[in-house]
Amino acid sequence: MQSNNFTPPMMNGVSASKVFLDTNKAITATVFEYLCQQFQHISADEWTQRFADGLVYDAAGEKLHIQSPYMANTHVFYYRFLAHEIHVPFEHQIIFENEHLLVVDKPHFLTMSPTGQYVQETLLVRLKNQTQNEGLTPIHRLDRETAGVVLFSKRVETRGAYQQMFASREVQKTYHAIAAYRSELTFPMTTKLRMEKGKPFYTMQVMAGEANSETHIELIEYHGQWAKYRLKPHTGKQHQLRVHLNALNIPIKNDPFYPQVAHKPDDDFSHPLQLLAKEIQFIDPVTQQSFHFCSARELTL
């Protein structure tokens, strides 16, 4: 295995992962053994299948086999595919595209990027397949359960400018939510809370102390026990809007985490979380254009 400038091609919208073969790790006889040691959450059977399918390459672009020897101070590439992946039966729409940006209207239930049990059934891989742009990268994220407007960078040269725009809070985001109605609450209001990691680890919780999250909340309309709210987050904590409304005792309709974690089967696409990233506004840091994008999706009472 000799290193050169081989760049593995995108395959079915999936980019290859790169693993360095370290001299400081416990030396193994084969690349297969090393990968099994390094990624113990992936079964040996799955690695065996990847080698058999020709999905593992050396630094020069040669396909490796299960007996290929371990050679330190070089690297290997591998592709990740899942044998059985649940199809998400909802489609995204591209709202806008220019040289630098791709603006997309994401459906509910579609994970942003490959993780866990989703690879092909993610927004990023679908978009890479559609555009054949391997450099496509999300600039910010939406939860799997949340629908609406999300931005992708098309060029690595300008990506940092857009990432900094979000880090500097120069983006105005507006969400819509269907949540419980409480007549004793007065809107508009601004909610400020201290949020920290919760239990289970993928949830957040409200803690005592200085606030680190802030959301402006307006009441749009209500009917019976449900209301439609306009939410404008001034910070970007994980699950911020869901936690803030739950803290007001008006949890978002169909929320699987708040107030209680209630897991559904992965193939149950009924009752989507009633949270929508409706609008996004910003001054483009590269072109200086003023942009305002809206989701075509609507939440109804």
Phi, psi and omega in degrees: 000116179241130184287139170213202185264027179300129174244115183294140181286158172292140182232113182054039179081001183252127176274149180288146173268148183246131180234126178277136178265104192273145174281339185274349178278163175300119186289133177245164183285327186230159174298320179304312180298320181296315180296322177296323178290317185289327184237072187289346176282349177257127185291154176299326178297321180292318176297319178302317180293322180296318176297316181297326181275002179071038184254011179235127185235154171273182186294339181266359178094010178274136177292136179263156175242173190296339179260006180300130186289149175287130177230114184292161177064031170221194181214164176230159176244146173215155178252146181247120173227151179252135182294321182229107182237130182289126179286132175266112191275040179226148186247149173272165173229136174276122182273321188203149177208136169222200185296331188250329192238149167232122182250126191232145174260104186274138175278165171299154171075001180258115179294146183294307187226161180306130179192143175056239186269010181235129173230289178297324183272055175228155182296317183298313182291322175301317181291322177297319176297319183289318187263342186059027176257102183290338182278000181300131183217132176294136179273331174215181188226154169239147175300156176306321185283344186264139176255166171127197190282131178216145185254140175237142174273135179263340187227131180296332183295329183249002185301318184300325180295321179285323176296320179293326178302319178287318180299327181272004179058042178263014181245132177259117181247136178236128179246155167246146178215144168259121183215174181300151178253132175232116185294337182281349178274141181250126180240154002286157177215159174243124182256128178235124183220157171266121181245136177224168177302140182249193175233124001300165189297338183270008176249170177238157179223157177272132181235161173289150178127182183297135182296139175234012178215144184214132179223132172269129186236130177236146175269122179272309180197163176213156178207113181065232185274354184244151177221158175252129185241151171253126186241130178235098181285136175261351174229174186231048178290149176304132177059023188304310184294322180294318180290319182296316179291322177297323179295334177273005182064032172229066183299150180292139181300133178069022178287121182280354183246327187233129008279345181228144176288122180222091184290141174248158174303146184298338181261013177265105182256016175279160174053062177295149174305130184273064178225129186225125171283092193281317186219154173215134182228142178190161170266120183298122185289345180264311184263347183066014175284149174268122183243143176215109183246142181233142173286142175280351182281153180226143170258133183237145178289000000 
